[in-house]
Amino acid sequence: MQLFDSHCHLDDEKFEQDRQQLIKDIFSSKVTKLISAGYSIKSSKRALELANKYKEIYTVSGISPNDIPETMEKIDKQIEQIQNIAKNEKVVGIGEIGLDYYWNKENKEIQKAYFIKQIELANNLGLPIVIHTREALVDTIDILKNHPVNKKGVFHCCPLNRELVKEGLKLGFYISFAGPVTFKNSKNANEIINIVPMDKILIETDSPYLSPEPNRGKRNDPRQVEYIAEKIAKEKQCRIEEIAQITYKNACKIFNIK
């Protein structure tokens, strides 16, 4: 069985003390490919360094809504930097990008402008996007409808919201499940898993955050993506090996990985 963690953050400081050994352990497990995602200029550069060092690691580059500059004047400069980073062949998407009205309510217009500009960048580069959205359902879908993404993309660590998932699927996007689908207090998880067709499912850890049950609250890492696959297999009433194979194929397809 081979697993593909489609979204983690191996550049995170929580891995600073044991990153090299951890990566060795990850690829000695059932995980054979992963995407270490960027979310700022610094993070995108660090994630690309890891991708260039290890053939099993790929990356996406972008500025998350929680890492955008305070003024519009700085946007073009950062977009140019992301464009330069994303020219590397190990960069397989623009992300994570999107809207977050949970942590940031005062800069909604700048968030939306940045999201649109990064969609345009993805289209110019012929890459899919990786979307972060939190408490911004209406604006996220509205932007995607009015600014179509040529290569589509992924709702990463997708919020378990029926309307968001249904609208995302209508627009042709993939839905990526992370640790929260395993949480005992996750009300909509089972229903949402069954809404998403097999050919649109991805799995991820978003590590070092959101560690799945039975390790909730501890540092997460890509090896725990197996618990997400296990949960989906249970709800889809199939073998975990089938979920592993399908999500591996789906990740390779959307990110154009051979």
C-alpha distance (Angstrom), angle and dihedral (degrees) to the residues before:
residue distance angle dihedral
M1 . . .
Q2 3.81 . .
L3 3.81 123.6 .
F4 3.81 129.4 -160.5
D5 3.82 116.4 -156.6
S6 3.78 99.0 -154.9
H7 3.83 96.4 -167.8
C8 3.79 132.2 26.0
H9 3.80 137.5 129.8
L10 3.79 109.1 -126.2
D11 3.80 89.9 163.5
D12 3.82 89.8 65.5
E13 3.81 116.9 121.2
K14 3.81 89.9 -121.3
F15 3.81 86.6 74.1
E16 3.80 94.6 46.9
Q17 3.80 96.9 104.7
D18 3.81 99.6 48.0
R19 3.81 108.0 14.4
Q20 3.81 97.5 126.1
Q21 3.80 94.4 48.8
L22 3.80 91.4 42.8
I23 3.81 92.1 54.2
K24 3.80 88.9 50.5
D25 3.81 89.6 50.9
I26 3.82 92.4 46.5
F27 3.79 93.0 56.0
S28 3.79 91.2 44.5
S29 3.81 86.9 60.6
K30 3.81 129.5 64.0
V31 3.83 91.7 -76.1
T32 3.80 108.6 100.1
K33 3.82 101.2 163.9
L34 3.79 135.6 25.0
I35 3.78 142.8 169.9
S36 3.80 116.4 -131.9
A37 3.79 101.5 -158.6
G38 3.78 128.6 -145.0
Y39 3.78 123.0 -140.9
S40 3.83 102.9 174.2
I41 3.79 137.6 20.3
K42 3.81 91.8 -91.6
S43 3.80 94.1 44.0
S44 3.81 92.6 46.3
K45 3.81 90.9 52.8
R46 3.81 92.9 47.5
A47 3.80 92.6 46.6
L48 3.80 90.5 50.4
E49 3.80 90.3 51.9
L50 3.80 88.7 57.1
A51 3.80 92.1 46.1
N52 3.80 91.0 51.6
K53 3.80 90.8 49.4
Y54 3.82 98.2 48.7
K55 3.80 122.6 43.7
E56 3.83 92.1 -152.2
I57 3.82 92.5 58.0
Y58 3.80 124.4 82.2
T59 3.78 129.1 175.1
V60 3.79 145.6 -154.2
S61 3.80 121.5 -145.7
G62 3.78 128.8 -147.7
I63 3.79 149.7 104.7
S64 3.79 116.4 -88.7
P65 3.82 120.3 -142.1
N66 3.81 87.8 -108.3
D67 3.81 92.8 56.5
I68 3.80 103.9 44.0
P69 3.82 120.1 123.6
E70 3.77 120.3 -99.0
T71 3.79 95.3 -116.4
M72 3.79 136.4 47.9
E73 3.81 89.9 -128.5
K74 3.80 91.9 72.3
I75 3.80 95.3 49.1
D76 3.81 99.0 82.8
K77 3.80 92.2 49.7
Q78 3.80 92.1 52.4
I79 3.81 92.3 44.5
E80 3.80 88.1 54.8
Q81 3.81 90.4 51.3
I82 3.81 92.0 50.5
Q83 3.80 89.7 47.9
N84 3.81 90.3 55.5
I85 3.81 92.7 47.3
A86 3.81 91.8 47.2
K87 3.81 93.2 57.5
N88 3.82 88.3 78.3
E89 3.82 112.5 101.7
K90 3.82 92.2 -128.1
V91 3.82 90.0 63.4
V92 3.81 104.7 92.1
G93 3.80 101.7 173.2
I94 3.80 148.2 4.2
G95 3.78 111.0 -101.1
E96 2.72 172.4 -121.7
I97 3.80 89.9 -25.5
G98 3.78 135.8 139.9
L99 3.80 141.5 82.7
D100 3.80 133.5 -42.1
Y101 3.79 117.9 -175.9
Y102 3.80 93.1 165.1
W103 3.80 95.9 71.8
N104 3.82 98.6 21.2
K105 3.80 122.1 37.6
E106 3.81 99.4 149.8
N107 3.82 99.6 65.0
K108 3.79 102.5 45.3
E109 3.81 94.6 133.8
I110 3.81 92.9 51.6
Q111 3.81 89.7 47.2
K112 3.80 91.1 52.7
A113 3.82 92.7 46.8
Y114 3.80 91.1 50.0
F115 3.81 91.9 47.7
I116 3.81 91.4 52.1
K117 3.80 93.3 46.9
Q118 3.80 91.3 51.7
I119 3.81 90.9 48.6
E120 3.81 87.2 53.7
L121 3.80 89.6 49.2
A122 3.82 91.0 51.3
N123 3.80 90.2 50.9
N124 3.80 91.5 49.2
L125 3.81 90.8 51.2
G126 3.80 95.1 41.0
L127 3.81 93.1 -120.8
P128 3.82 134.0 135.2
I129 3.80 120.6 -118.8
V130 3.80 132.1 -123.6
I131 3.80 111.3 -142.3
H132 3.79 128.5 -147.7
T133 3.80 110.7 -169.7
R134 3.78 128.7 168.1
E135 3.81 125.8 170.9
A136 3.81 88.3 -19.6
L137 3.80 102.2 97.3
V138 3.80 99.2 137.2
D139 3.81 97.0 45.8
T140 3.81 93.0 43.1
I141 3.80 93.6 53.9
D142 3.80 92.1 40.8
I143 3.81 91.7 55.0
L144 3.81 92.6 46.9
K145 3.81 90.9 50.9
N146 3.79 93.9 48.0
H147 3.81 96.3 39.0
P148 3.82 104.9 39.2
V149 3.78 117.8 -153.6
N150 3.79 110.0 -133.4
K151 3.81 96.5 -152.8
K152 3.82 94.4 32.1
G153 3.81 114.7 -146.5
V154 3.79 146.2 -167.0
F155 3.78 138.8 -53.5
H156 3.80 95.2 -139.2
C157 3.80 119.1 -148.0
C158 3.77 82.8 -2.3
P159 3.82 115.1 -144.6
L160 3.80 109.0 -113.7
N161 3.79 93.5 -114.9
R162 3.80 117.6 136.1
E163 3.80 96.6 -147.1
L164 3.80 94.3 46.7
V165 3.80 91.9 50.2
K166 3.80 93.7 45.3
E167 3.81 92.9 48.2
G168 3.80 92.0 44.3
L169 3.80 90.9 52.9
K170 3.81 91.5 48.1
L171 3.80 88.6 55.6
G172 3.80 90.9 52.1
F173 3.80 99.5 -106.2
Y174 3.78 128.3 143.9
I175 3.81 120.9 -120.4
S176 3.81 117.2 -135.7
F177 3.80 119.6 -157.7
A178 3.80 122.5 -152.7
G179 3.81 138.3 175.1
P180 3.83 97.1 -56.7
V181 3.84 91.5 72.9
T182 3.81 87.2 67.3
F183 3.81 95.7 50.2
K184 3.79 115.1 113.5
N185 3.82 91.5 -134.9
S186 3.82 93.7 49.9
K187 3.81 99.3 118.4
N188 3.82 102.7 -172.9
A189 3.80 100.7 33.0
N190 3.80 98.8 104.1
E191 3.79 93.8 45.7
I192 3.82 94.0 46.2
I193 3.82 92.7 48.5
N194 3.79 89.2 55.5
I195 3.82 93.0 47.5
V196 3.80 91.9 59.8
P197 3.82 115.1 79.4
M198 3.79 118.0 -131.0
D199 3.80 93.9 -109.6
K200 3.83 91.6 59.2
I201 3.82 101.1 47.6
L202 3.80 125.5 108.2
I203 3.79 128.7 173.8
E204 3.80 128.1 -144.6
T205 3.79 143.1 161.5
D206 3.83 101.4 -145.6
S207 3.81 80.7 -150.4
P208 2.95 140.9 -144.5
Y209 3.81 81.0 38.2
L210 3.81 134.8 58.5
S211 3.77 98.6 26.6
P212 3.82 109.4 -161.3
E213 3.78 127.2 -122.4
P214 3.00 128.2 -52.9
N215 3.82 89.0 34.8
R216 3.79 100.0 39.9
G217 3.80 112.0 154.8
K218 3.80 95.2 25.9
R219 3.80 127.3 100.0
N220 3.77 109.2 -75.0
D221 3.80 126.1 -141.3
P222 3.85 135.4 176.6
R223 3.81 94.5 -92.5
Q224 3.80 88.5 72.0
V225 3.80 92.0 65.1
E226 3.81 84.0 93.4
Y227 3.81 89.6 73.4
I228 3.81 90.8 57.4
A229 3.81 90.7 49.1
E230 3.79 89.0 49.1
K231 3.81 92.3 52.4
I232 3.81 92.8 49.2
A233 3.81 91.4 47.6
K234 3.79 90.1 53.0
E235 3.81 92.6 51.6
K236 3.81 94.2 42.3
Q237 3.83 89.2 46.4
C238 3.77 94.9 -128.1
R239 3.80 138.9 110.2
I240 3.80 119.3 -75.1
E241 3.81 88.3 -125.7
E242 3.81 88.9 63.6
I243 3.81 92.4 52.2
A244 3.81 90.4 47.2
Q245 3.79 91.8 51.5
I246 3.82 95.2 45.2
T247 3.80 96.3 45.5
Y248 3.81 90.6 46.1
K249 3.80 89.9 52.8
N250 3.82 91.7 45.3
A251 3.81 92.9 51.2
C252 3.80 92.1 49.1
K253 3.80 90.3 48.8
I254 3.81 99.7 49.6
F255 3.81 93.1 42.4
N256 3.81 94.4 40.3
I257 3.80 94.1 -124.2
K258 3.79 116.1 161.7
